[in-house]
Amino acid sequence: MPDAPGGLTGERLERLLPVLERLSGARLRLRTDAGDAPPASASLVPIPEAEGVWLEIANGGPGKAQELAQIIAAVLSAERDAAQVAAELSDRYEEIDLIYTISEILGHTIRLDEAAERILREVSTVVGARRATLLVHDPEAHVLRIVAARGMAPDDLEPIEVDDLCSVAARVFREMRIVSYDPTDPKAVSPGCPEGRNYRGEAFLSVPVLYAAPGARGKPIGVINLTDRVGEDAFTAGDRKLVAAIANQIGAAIENARLVAQDLGQQRVRRELELARDLQLKLLPSPLVLAARVDVAARCRQAESVGGDFYNLLNLRAGLIGVMIGDVTSHGFSAALIMALVMAASGIHAESAETPTEVLRRLEESLTEELANTEMFLTVFYAVVDPQAGRITFGNAGHPHAFLVSTRTGEATRLEATRPPLGLATAPGADTTRPWTRKDAILCLFTDGVAEAVGGRGERFGEERVLGHVARLRARPALEILESVHADLAGFTGGAPPTDDRTVVILKA
């Protein structure tokens, strides 16, 4: 039997009609031509919703004929619905497969540039676009940069200013909504500037790439542009929904890629800071350089991976001993640069200059450009100890924490500033000389980070607390005094990381 009108196959009818005949006790026949009258004993009724199809029923009344016609109509309707669903699934298969494919692409890479070209190829193929671009927002430059293109060379395309009023992509980014143009619609108005567009085709589809963190409002991070449609030059509502769904996938991938890049960048910076810290600490001399001549201990603990505190210990000509401590007004890389320059220059100037004040003047002169560019200054205390002559001569460029402590009495004498800090105000200054009695003198130097360390109740550690350790342990080796100060500091601050560099130098005659 040939296929029947209405979409119901002959094979299905051959199975269906005998069943209905047994149930009704009547003979049934489907007809497509009602021109010939049925036998006197038969009824002819149209099948509902099946134009041009009639049911001929013999040995059955009109009422039974109507019921059977309704049954056949229901079967025909179910058949049509099933066929329609199958057709729709077939039509949507490419789209479903595309979403799955892009999920696979994004799930196997953390670099957007590796996935972008393939994503554009897959999307443009499914929606029938010959040309496509994927643009990602560069927040620092405030532009949309092309990361992938199909049908054109990315290198030939300039970044798009986000504020460009003539750019459809910029408008889509700013307004966070899809913009499309269908030239087959006489009422459609082409967006952009009146002077026209650079697209080869008439129709286009521009979709924002959005990202929304859980519980947060979405933000734009890019745009997908599609044009030059294959066949009819118009994108459908289904195309818009599909590309919007894919744009959301890409948005999450872009944000993940940025987070990964940010984390990798932070790891790299941490490694570089650790390396810089190691190199900087190696610039500071070991107390062993003076161990054969005096009892000395020194330690610098930086607030960051690199810092601005420094000290220097120098074996000078004619049995003289040089001791320097300094504090740059900041910490971090700029302060570390100044510190490194001071360490390099101080040894040279200490050997060639006649007095501590002259050493400070030459240091300031050699740092003039760097101090001006960074707008920083530094306090520096530099002393020359002459054990044979029994004196200490020093120049103090505004360093507040420099003391002589008597081993006999524990009394502390402040070694006052002799000139302003380096880089703050140029002044010649003058040396100051004090007695240096063997076994009765302790030079105690430290920086602001020690005196101004803050405890749990907001109080400061203070100078007196440092000098108290020196006075109490004045008969003990310099290293024990140093360890006592740092141990007390740790307990006082609760072991919290320092907010400023902390340096202590103890030198005993």
Buried (B, 14 or more C-beta within 10 A) or exposed (E): EEEBBBBBEEEBBEEBBEEBBEEBEBBBBBBEEBEEEBEEEBBBBBBBEBEEBBBBBBBBEEEBBBBBBBBBBEBBBEBBEEEEEEEEEEEEEBBEEBBEBBEEBBEEBBEBEEBBBBBBEBBBBBBBBBBBBBBBBEEEEEBBBBBBBBBBEBEEBEBBBBEBEBBBBBBBBBEEEBBBBBEEEEEBEBBBEEEEBEBEBBBBBBBBBBBEEEEEEEBBBBBBBBBBBEEEBBBBEEBBEBBBBBBBBBBBBBBBBBEEEEEEEEEEEEEEBEEBBEEBEEBBBEBEBBEEEBBBBBBBBBBBBBBBBBBBBBEBEEEBBBBBBBBBBBBBBBBBBBBBBBBEBBBEBBEEBEBBBBBBBBBBEBBEEBBEEBEBBBBBBBBBBBBEBEBBBBBBBBBBBBBBBBBEEBEBEEBEBBBBBBBBEEEEBEBBEBEBBEEBBBBBBBBBBBBBBBBEEEEEBBBEBBBBBBBEBBEBBBBBBBBBBBEBBBEBBEEEEBBBBBBBBBBBB
